[in-house]
């Protein structure tokens, strides 16, 4: 079966879809074999040999050599096989080239339909494989369309769409079709609606990846993020550890004249970021976690995971933060229930303590999960 136009189309398809010759070749062989069987009956096993360098397709029926024949249409006994060729052994296939003159228009149309469907499946699988590698990573996408509160993105120039739902958009985010936007690939799902790429700008993974882009020490492992908590659009707290005790982890993330951290803040539309040195000492860690507030003292109980914190009275509102954001994030970052109270300047006694506030981490076991979302 020779058709130069067919093979030109084959080459064009391979280039257009970016698929390997072997992938397309095996698909076409399976499709043509299926069409041949449909036209001539399922009883006869058929193998299609696709030879693009000769613009040729050949069809071969075959029987498998066995000790005991169960299905004469598919099998041949060893003694009978040896009559054809003495070197045949059990398990070998004996091929017979079939004429394709009778491979009529109906069979050809069937083959075409199967090939089209197979190629769609291969293209979809290829696209899915490419985007699956991006799961848990930062990507740049184009705003394709806006439908109500949902924003649909074009991911990497593919036909796959990324979906930004209202919960995945920061309060200050404003997008229009054609805009480029950085997003974190949260999850890739394949269901009856097709492949859905769920992306976000509101989880901790988004901030983590933005910071890794700016800070080589994070990418190479000199600095690591122990924990990160966030209230999108308001504040993020990041606890850092380092391999080298002489390395300034916070300073490295801030960068020269604040360039590194400011690039991240700009992408977050001004969201505040507190960079904190992690410490095994609970009191030190909790005091740092309440940054930017100044802490007078911390008494932590590791058994009950509670901490009593005193701050200067004039710093109490800063320690608590607007709507309790600061102390709530500090509690999530450290895992401690934090009781913050203001104390008059130079006074440490309990009866001199003024107003205070208490925040509890209700879901301590799962509070670290979001860093990997």
N, C-alpha and C positions, 0 to 999 in steps of 0.2 A: 504494500500500500504506500504509494509515493505521492506527496503533495507538498510542493515547495511553499505555497502560500500558507499552508497549515503551520509549517515550521517557522516561517517568518513571524506569524502571529504568536507562536510559542516563544520566540526570542523576545518579542516586544513585551509580552506578558511578564516574562522573567525580569526584564529591566524595569518595567513599570512598578511591579509589586516588590521588587528588591528581594526576591526569593531565589534560592539556589536552584541550579539545574536539576540536581538530584531529587529535591523536594517535589518539583513540578513533574519530573519524569516519573517518579513512583506513583504520583497521583493520577497522571494520565494513563499509565499502565493499568492501574486498578479500575479506572473508569471505563476504558475500552474493553477490558476483560469482562466487566459486569455487563456492558451492552452486548457483547458477543454471546455471553451465556444466556441473556434474556431472549436473544433472537433465535438461538439454536438449542436451548435447553440447559438446565442446571446440571444434568447428569454428567456432562463431559467437562473435566477440569481444563481450564485454558490459561495459558500464560501469554502475556503480550510483551513483546520486546520492542522497546522504543529506541530507535537509532537516529538521533537528530543529525549527526554528522553525515549521514547518507540520505537524509530526508525520507526515512523508511520506517514503517511500522509492520511487524510481522506477528502473526498469530500461531501459537503452537498448542495443540492438545497434547495431553500426556497421561501416562499411566505409571503408577508406582509399583516397583517390584516388591512382592511379598512372598512369604512362605505359603500361606493359605489364602486363596482368593475368596473374598466375601462379596465384593462389588465388582463385577467384571467390567463395568463402564469406567472404573477408576483404577483398577488394579490388574496386575499381570503376575502369574506365578514365576518363580525363579527359573524352572526348567524352560518355560516358554521364552523367557527373556534371553536365556543363554543361546537359544536358537537364532536370535537376532544378532546378539553380540556376546561372545563368551566371557568378556570381562565384567558383564553386569552382575551386581550383587544386591542383596536385600536392602531396600531403602533408596535405590537409584530411581531416577525418573527416565522414562523412555518417551522422547518427544517426537511429534509428527507435525510438520508444518501444514497448516490449513490454508486453503484458498480463501481469499477475502472478496472474490468476485460476487459472492452471494451476500456479502455484508451490505444489505440494502439500505435505502434511505431512512426507514424507520429505526433501524439499529443505529445508524449514524446520528440521528436526532437524539436518540436515547443517550448515546455517548456524550453528545454535546451538553445535554442537560446535567448529566452526572459530573462532567468536568467543571461546568460553571459552579455547581453547588460545592464541589470539592475545593475549588479555588477560593470561594468565599470563606469556607471553613479554615483553610490554610492562612488566608490573609488575616482573619479574625484572631486565630491562634498566635500568629506572628506579632500582631499589634498588642495582644494581651501579654505576651511574653516580654515585649519591650517595656510596656508600662509597668508590669509587675516588678521589674528590677528597680523601679523608682519608688516603690512603696516604702514609706518611712523616710523619704528624702524630700529635699526642696526642689521645686521645678518652677520655671518661668512659663506662664501660659498667657494666651490672648483671650480677652473677653469676647465671646462669640455672640451671645444674646442674653438679654435679661427678660425673664418671664415672672412677673410679680415680684416676690421677694427672693426668688432663686436666680443665681447667676451661673450661666453655662460657659465653660471655658474650652478652648481648643488646646489640647495637651501635645506639645512637641510637634505640631504640624500634622498629627495623625487625625484619623476620622473619629477617634475616641473623644468623648466629652468628659470634662471634669465638672463636678457639681459643687457649687458653694451655696449652702443653705444659710438662712438668717443666723443660725447659731454659730456658723463658721466665719462670720464676717465681724470685724472689729467695729466698734461704735462710730469711729471716724472714717471708715472706709466708704468711698464714693467712687463708683466705677461706671464707665460708659463703654459701649461696644467698640472694640479696637484697642482698648487699653491693655498694656502688658501688666501682669500682676504676679508676684511671687506667692506661691502656695505650698503647703506641706501635704504630701500625698498620705492621707490617713488610712484609707482602705480601698481595696479594689474588689468589687463584687460582680459576679456573673450570675444573672437570674433571667427570668422570662422576658424582661425588658431589654436585655442585652448586657453589655459590660458597663458598669457604672464606676467611675473613678471619683471617690469621695475625697475632696480636698478641703483644707481648712487654713485659717489664719489666726485661730483663737486658742489652739492648744499649746502646751509647753514645748512640744517637739518643734513647732514653727520657730520659736525664739531660740531654741538650742541650735538649730541648723543655721539660722542667721548669724549667730555668734561664731559658729565654727567656720563660716565663710570669711569672717574678719580676723580670726585669731588662729594663726598657724600652730601655736602651742597647744590648742585644743585638738586640732586635727592630728597632730603627731603624738599625742598622748602625754606630753610634758605636764599639761594641766587637764584635769577631768572635772566633770560636773557631778557632784555627789547627789544633789537634788535640786529641783527647780519647781517653783509653784507660781501660779499666775492668776490674776483677775484681769482679763483682756480689756485693754484700753485704759487701765488704771495703774497697775503696778505688777512687776515681776520680781521675785527674789531668787537668786541663784547662789547656791553654796558650792565653793570651789575647793579642790584639793590639788596638790602638786607633788611631783616626784622629787624635785630638787629643793631642799630647804632654803637655798639662796635665791630661788626664783620668786618674784612677786606676782602671784597669780592674779590678784585684782588689778594690779598695774598693767599687766600684759593684756588683759581684756579691755581695759580702758583705752590703752594705746597712747601714742604721742599726741599731746594736747587734746586728748579725748576723742581722737578720730575714729577709732574702732567702735567704741560703744555708741558714739553719736550716729554712726551709719546705721546701727541696729535700731536705735531710738527713732531715727527718721522713718525707717520702714514701718515702725510700730506707731507712727503718727503721734509721737510725743509721749508714749507710755513710759512711766518711770521704771528704771531698772536698778535694783540694789544688788551689788556684787559683794559676796560675803566669803570670808575664809572659813572653811569648815574646821571644827575642832572636836576632838574626842571629849574635851572638857565641856560638859553640858552647860555650865554657867557661862563660859566664854561664848559658846555657840549661840545660846539664847540671847545674850547681850548683843552680839553682832547681828542676829536675825532681826532685831528691832530697829536696826538702822533705817532712817537717818537719825533716830532719837538717841540722846545720850542717856545711858543707864547708870544709876547710882549703885545698885546691887542686885544680885540674883541669887536666890536660894532654890536649888532644884532637887527634887526627890525622884530618883530614877525608878524606884519601886512602883510608885503611883503615877509616874510620868506627869507630875505637876511641878510648876515653878511659880514662886512669888517674886515679882520684879518691882523694884522701886525706881522711879525716875523723878528728876526735878519737877516740881509742880508746874513750872512754866514750859516743860517739855512733854507733859502728859498728853496733850492733844496731838502732838507730833508722833508719839509712841503708838497711840491708838489709831491715828489716821482717819481720814474722812470716811464716815460710815463704818469705821472699824477695820478698814482694809489692811492697815499696816500690821496690827497685832494679830489679826486673823491669818494673814499669810505667814507671819513668824511662827504661829502655832502649827500650821500645816508643814512648814519647812522643817521644823525641829521635832515634831511629833509630841510636843509637850502641851498640856493644858496650862495656859499662861494667865496668871492673875497679876495685872498691872495696876499699880497705885502710884499716885503722885505724892511727893514728900516735900515739905518746905525746905528751902535752902539751908544747908548745914544742920539739918535735923534728921536723925535716923531712927528715933524711937517710934514704936508702933502707934503711940497715942498722938503723934504729930502727923500721921498720914492723913491726907485729905481724900479726895475722890479717887475712884478706881474703876477698873473694868476687867471682866473675865471672859476668856474665849476658850472653847473646848473643841478639840479635834474628835468628831464623832466616829469617823471611819479610818482609824489609824492604820489598820491592816492594809487598806487599799489606797492610801493617800499617795504612794509613790508610783502608781500605775500610769498616771497621765504622762509621765516623761517619755514613755515609749509610744504614745498614741500617734 
